[in-house]
Amino acid sequence: MTRPFQLHPDRLFPSNPAQRDISRRLYAEVADLPIVSPHGHTDPAWFAGNAPFGNAAEFLLHPDHYVFRMLYSQGISLDDLGIRNRDADPRESWRLFAQNYHLFRGTPSRMWMDWVFAEAFGFDVQFGAETSDLYYDLITEKLATDAFRPRALFDRFGIEVIATTESPLDTLEHHAAIRAANANGEWAGRVVTAYRPDPVVDPEFEGFRDNLQRFSELSGEDAFSYAGYLAAHRNRRAFFAEMGATSTDHGHPTAATADLSDAEAEVLFVRVTGDDVSATDAELFRAHMLTVMAGMSLDDGFVMQIHPGSYRNHNPWLFANYGRDKGADIPTRTDYVHALRPLLGKYGNEAALTLILFTLDETSYARELAPLAGHYPALKLGPAWWFHDSPEGMRRFRSQTTETAGFYNTVGFNDDTRAFLSIPARHDVARRIDCGFLAQLVAEHRMEEWEAAELAVDLSYNLAKAAYKL
């Protein structure tokens, strides 16, 4: 049995009639604003080569760990879903997804995917077991057309700029190709990189010593001496800046920072580049390097993002068999007040530095993050992130941080996604939720509607563009 399908125009707006009316008016001001996507993980090769995407499963299922982690939690094999299994039939993988679409009821993934089905592909019947082949065939057919190539979709959905994320070991050849296409008038889309140094900053990252060897080769510096290692970072950061980077990104297990003397850092560096690295030394080195990176950001103007508090690869079997980023990263409790004090003691008062903090620990919003950002000139709060990139998560973020940090110590929205078409879907959700939050303030006479309208534009567009220097 097939059921009709359409997106309700009032989705995510407050149920209170007065607030809903205000939300509609505010949303009309921001619905068609360009999208600034300042932090994400889309593949720059898509935009460099502009080759057609493959089939429905390759395009919408395989890159989206939000989707396949839910299916995996219900005992569905990642091999059967085609995750790193080239022998899997993509149509059968898609059918598995369709048969289990009910698992996503009430989740952000359901909202994002429904938006893609309706707005990008024009479906008017519900996705499910009965319509699996219909969806697969039509999506795959459209993906083969010029209108659904990466650059065309970028332009169609009003994306002004996307920042991807690469490690210092990346040669950025795809970004070079994009810049060449920009220069010769082939395409005007703006895709920039961001500097993610985790593989050469975290001594517990797999292949750390091999990574340092590659780091040496790419930078022309001796990354096995502390002075050469710092020079290698400066070298690669300058190269990333040439390729359009305006930010760095740091995915550490904790928010710990340290401010070691050069002599202390050199001794520690010898230990962490040895054959046997202790967990204590690894944590201290990561902590010290966050402070070092803040200093480098003052020098070269990069915006610095810290994404702490994820226990990466919590499932050892999954990591051994499928690698990173397969849905097994789990939030942990995170301290910010004590952990960040060494860095903030050195650089927190520098208005020229922009340090954007994220959290997976919502208990820190009102207790730690909002008071910190409401005081230190260098600090801004990133939006509700990852597990909290949801309607409820966004509302909790606003309600717990606004009274102390206000709106202008936050940086708008970023989508942080690998799934290309979830970018416009996620931005639409964020705009609707923010308009609903502002509508309540207007309805309670805490803000004039004209102020809310200005603020809605800032939250949807201006703040991200300014904070990330885009």
N, C-alpha and C positions, 0 to 999 in steps of 0.2 A: 504494500500500500504506500503510495507516494502522497506527501503532504505539501501544501503550498508553503512558500518561503519568501519572506521579505524582511528587511531591516526596518524596525519602527523608528520614525523620525525623532521620537522623544526618548530613545533608549538612554539610560544612565542619568537622565534628568531627575530632580527630586519629584516625589509623588505629590507633595504639597502643591496645589494648583497655582498659588501666587508665585512661589519660588520657581515652579516649572515655566511659567510665562516669562519671568526674568531670565531664566537660563536660556530659553529660546532666543531672546533678543541678544544676549551676550554671545551666544554661540554663532549667531549670524555674522558677528563682527570678526570671528577668527576662523570659521570653517574653511575658508579658501586661502588662508595665509600660506606662504611658502613653508616648506618643511626644512628646518635646520636639524640635521642628524649628527650631533657633534661627537658621538661615541658609539661605535658599533663594531660588528665583526663580519660584515659582508665581504665577499671576495673581490678584491680589485681586478682580478682577471676577467670578471664578468664585463666590466666597463671598458677594460683595455681592448679585449678582443671582440666584444659585442656579438659573440656567437649566440645562436638560439639556445634557450634552455632545453633540457631534455624532455622528460615526460612528467606527468603529474606527481608521481612519487619522488622523483629526483628533485623536483622544484619545491614542493610544499611539505613533504614528509621528512626526507633524509636530513635537511639542514637544521631541523627544528627540534632541539632536545627537550623543549617543553612538551612537545607532542609525544615523542617516542618514550620519554621517561614514564609518562602515565600508562602507556601500553605495556611497557616492561613491568611496571608495578602490578599488573594484572596477569603476569606470567607469560606474556607474549614474547617470543624469541626475537632478539634484535636481528639475528640472521634472517628470519622469516620476513622481517620488515625491510630487509635490504641494507641494513647499516653495516657498511664495510663488507658486504657479501655480494660480489659481482654476479654470482650465479643465481641470485634470487630473481624471480619474475616480478618486475615492477608492478604489473597489473594485479598480481596476487598480493603483493605487499599493500597496495592501495585498497584492495578489498578487505584486508584485515583491519585497516584503519577505518574504513567505512562501517564495517560490521560492529565496531566498538566505539563509534562516535558518541554514543550515549554516555560514555565514561567522562566526557568533557563538559557535561551539563553544569552550568554555573561557574565554570572556570574562565580565566582570561583567555586561554587558548581557544575556547569555543567562540568567544567574541571576536578575536582576531581572525580566526579562520572563516567565520560566517561573513565578516566584512570582505575578506578576499573573494569568497565565493560569489557574493552579491555584487560588490562594486567593481572588482577587476574582471570577473568572468560572466556576470549577468545571469546567474542561475535564479530560477523562481520556484524550484522544488527543493525540498529538504534533502540534505546529504545523508545517506545511510546505505544499508545493504542493498536495498532495491534500486538505488540510483548510482551505485558505485561505478558501473561501467559507463553510464551516461556522463558522469563527472570526469572520469579518467579520459574518455575519448575526446570530449570537448576541450578540456584543459590542455591535453597533449596536442590537439589540433591547433589551438590558438597559440601555443608556445612556439609552434613552427613558423608563425607569421612574423613579418617585420614589426608589426605593432606591439608584439610582446617580447622583442629583444630587450636586453638590459637597458640600453640607453633610451629607448622609446618609453619604457615603463618609468624610468627616472624622470623624464620630462613630463609624462602624462600625469603623474601624481604630484607635480609641483615641488619636487625636491630641489632645493637651492644648493645644498652642499651635504656631502656624506664624509665623515671621517671613519676610515677603517683603522685597524689596529695591527701593527706588525712588530716583530722583535728586532733588536739590533742586528741579528744575523740574516735578516731578509735583505735581498739586493734591491728591492723596490722596482724591479723592471716593469711591473704592470703600471705602477704610478708614473714611471717615465713614459710609457706608451700613452697613457691618458693625457699627460702634459703635452706630448707631441700632437695628439689629436686636437687638443685645445688650440695649440699654436698655429696649426695649419687650417683652422676653421672647420675641421671635420665634425667636431662636437663641442658644445659649450658647457657641458656638465662639469661640475666641480667635485672632484673626489680627492681627498687629502689623506695622509697617513697620520698615525699617532705612535709615539715611541713607547713600547712595552718591554722594559728591560728584564723581566722576570727570569728568563733562561740564563742570564749572565749575572744576576744579582742574588739569586736564591741558591745557596750551595746544596740544597736538597732537591733541586730541579734535576730531573733525569738527564744524564750526560753533561753535567756541569763543566767538567774539565775539558771535554771535547768542545763544548760551546765556547769556552775561553780561547781554545786554539783557533776556532773559526773567527771569533771576535778579533783576535790578533791579526789574522790574515786580511780581514775586511777593512780594519782600521789602519793597518800599517804600524801598529804599536805593540809593545810587549805586554799583553794583558795578564801575564803571570808575575809581573811586578806591580806593586800597588800604584806607583806613579804612572806606569804605562797603562794600567787598567783604567785609571781616571781619565787619562788622555784619550783612551779608546772610546770612552763614553762621550767625551766632548766631540771627538771626531764624528762619531755616528749621529749624535744629536744634530750637528751642523748639516750633515748629509740629509737627515730627515727633514730639517727645516727647508732645505733646497727643494724637497719634494712636497712642500706645502704643509708640513706638520706644524701645529700650533700647541700641541699638548703632549704630555706623557701620561702613562697609566701604570699603576702599580698594584698588583693583585697579591698582597701579602696575607699570610694566615692570620696575623694580628695587626693592630695599629701601632705596635711598639716602635719607638724611635730612640735613637741614642746620638750623642755628640762626642765622639772619641777624638782624642788628639791624633795628630798624624802618626806619632810614634806608636800609640796604642793600635791604631788602625792597621799599620804595617805589620805588626806582630800578629794581629787577628787574621789578616789576609793570608799570611803564610800558613796558618792553621787550616783555614777553610779551603785553600787550594791544594791541601795535602790529600793523602789517600783515604784517611778516615776522619770524617767531620762529625763532631758531636752536635746534637740538637741545640744545645745551649749556644755554641759558637755560631751555628747557622742563624739562629734567631737574632743574636747580637749583630751579626754582619748585616742582615736585612734591615735591622733597626737603624744602624749607622748609615746605611746607604740611602734610606729615605731622607735623612737630614742632608746628606751630600747632594742628593737629587734636587732638594729644595734650593740649595745654594746655586746649583747649576741653572735652575729655572730663573733665579734672579738675574743671572748673567745673560742667558739667551732668550728670556721672555716667554718660555713655554709655560702653559698652564699645567698644573700638577694635579692628577687625580689619584686618590687612594681608595682602593676597593678591598678592605680587609674583612676578615670574619667568615671566610668560607673554608670548611674542611674539605680540601680538594681530594677527589678520587677516593671517597669514603669506602667504596666497594672494591676491595683489592682484586677480586676475580674479574670484575668488569674492566678495571684498568689494565690488567694484564692481557686481556683478550681483545679489547676494543680501544684502549687508549684514553686520552683526556677528553673532556667535554662531552660525555655521554650520559649526562643527567644524574651523576652520582655525587655531586658536590652538595654539601649540607651546611646550613648556617650554624654558627657557634656564638656563644656569648662574647662580647667585645667591650673592652675598656678603652675609652678615649681620653678621659681627663688626665690620668696618670701617664698613659702610653704616649700621648702626643706632647707632653710638657717639654722634653728636651728639644724637639724640633721647634715648637712654638716659642720657647724661651729664646731661641736664636733668631728665628725668622718670622714669628707670628705678628709682629708689629710692622712688617714691611708691606705697605699698601701696594707696592709694585708687584708683589707676589700674589698669585691666585692659586689657592690650595682648595680643591673641591673634595669634600668628604662624603663617602657613601657608607651605608651600613646594611647588614642583614639582621641586626639585632634591634628590633623596634623599641625595646625597653630603654634604649639610649637616646631616643628622640628628644623628649622633654627634659630628661635628667642631665644629659651631657652635650649632645650635639647642638641643640638650639642655643643653650647658653654660651657655648664656645663660639659659635658663628655669630652670635649676637654681641660678641665682645671683640674678638681679634680681627683686625683689618684684613689679614691675609685669607681668612677662612670664608668659604661658601659651602652650602649644603647641596649635594647632588640630590636628584629626585628619588622617590621610592624605587628601589632597585630589585631586580631579579625576582625572588619569591614574592616580593611586595609590589611588583609592577602590575597592579590589579586595581579595580575600582575601590575596594575596601582599603587596600594598602595606600593608595593615593590620598584618600580621605583622612586616614589616620595620620599620614605625614603632615598634611596641611593643619589638621586640628591640633597636633602636638607641637609643631614647630613655629607656627605663625605668631603666637602670642609673645614669644621671646625673641625670635630671629627676624620676624616680619617676612614679607615676600621678597624683599630685595637683597637679602642675604642668601637666597636660593638662586638656582641657575636654570630655571625653566625645566624642560623635559628632555631626556635622551632615551632612545629606544633600546640600545645595548643588545642588538639582535643579529643573528646569522641568517634569518629568514627574510629575504628581500621585501616581499609584499606585506610582511607584518609591520614594516616601518610606517606607511601611511595609516594602517589599521591602529597601531599603538598610539600614534599622535592624535588620531581622532578620539580615542578613549580619553587620553589625558586632557584634551581640550574640553570635552564634555564634562568630565569630573571637576575640573577647575571652574568652569562656568557655573556648575551646580553649587560648588562651595561658595563662590562669590555671590551667587543669588541669595543664599541664606543671609549673608552679611547685609545685603541690600534690604531684604525683607525685614530684618531686625533693626533697620535704620542705624546700622553701624558703619555704613559706607553709602555714598551716593551712587546712583546707577552709572553716571558718567565716569566716576572713578573706577568702578568695577569694569567698565568697558575698556578703559585704558589699561587696567591691570591685566585683563584677559589677553590683550595683545602682547603685553610684556611677557606673561607666563608662556604664551604659545610660541613666541618668536624672538622678541628683542633680548630677553635675558640670556638665552643660550648663545645667541650670536655674539653678544658682548662678552660674556664670561669666557668663551672659548676663542675669542679674538678672530671670529670668522666673518 
